[in-house]
Amino acid sequence: MDSAGRLFVADRANNRTQIFNQDGTFLAEWRHFGRPSGICIRDDIIYVGDSHSERSRVVSLAMTGLLRRAGPAGMNTRWPVSS
């Protein structure tokens, strides 16, 4: 869960990340990951492992943007944060 109490679920079978509140009410979904297979949240930074693209992505929940993408062959790209 993030600091707002939202639960992020990697739904690999449906190629999305689902977001729920503490009562289990569906809030939103993210579809910018091929096959999210793992999620870790620390200090409102979310780390998502994408088994389709073989990359991991780091997203700031506070700033709503992609911070970093890393993938095969040492690819490591820093992206600007956007809303």
Buried (B, 14 or more C-beta within 10 A) or exposed (E): EBEEEBBBBBBBEEBBBBBBEEEEEEEEEBEEBBBBBEBEBEEEBBBBBBBEBBBBBBBBBEEEEBBBBBBEEEEEEEEEEEE
